[in-house]
Amino acid sequence: MHKYSKEIPFPETKFFTSIAKLDEKEELDSVPSIAFMGRSNSGKSSLLNALSNHRGLAKVSKTPGKTKLINIFRTKVGFNLVDLPGFGYSKASHKEHKDMMNLLEGFLNSWKQLKILFILCDSQRDFPEEELSTIEVAMEKKIKPVVIRTKIDKLNQSGQHKVRTEMEAAMNEIGIPFRVFYLSATTGRGIGELREFILETLGVQTKVSNVEPERESS
């Protein structure tokens, strides 16, 4: 049972469209966007559902790496949430993995209105070098990189301290500090703080009517 945080309201969010190629985006990047990337099973879908307070917004797959499309969700106040394909830890072929990585690289190069790139990583795993490189690329392109360590509720105090130490080391390696959130979509820990950060960064007023999570069909 997921606990959906209501401490900071989030604009009503609905599925808008999916694209397989970046040349299909047309006017999609004419409005501000925030994107979520991460390896398969990093918890992207669960986070999007908790963030929007909408259980069925993003489909949570039991098969890691299943989603290979860019899914676009649009908020009532006009900005997009972009769910990028998961990569790694999946049964995808080498070619499929390469295609997904090319899609991610192309996205960073071409999406003009991308304001924040959220890089998700399961707290139970080490932070990969590939993600560290993505942070540097985002900074070079003047995109705000933000790391989200998910499933923090799965760790004890010692494990949580280790994750924080790991992220401090990553910042030292790059030489530039970046924002890190430690979240649990299951307990709701940190979701309100993340909502507030997104809305403040995009200049959106937080006094928006909250949307109750949809009831799951029996």
HUPE-V896683 format. One record per helix or strand of 3 or more residues. SS is the DSSP state (2 for helix, 1 for strand). FROM is the first residue (numbers start at 0). LEN is the number of residues. If there is no record, write none. Layout:
ss/from/len
SS/FROM/LEN
SS/FROM/LEN
//
This chain:
ss/from/len
1/12/7
2/21/3
2/27/3
1/32/7
2/43/9
1/69/6
1/79/4
2/93/17
1/113/9
2/128/12
1/143/7
2/151/3
2/156/18
1/178/4
2/190/12
//
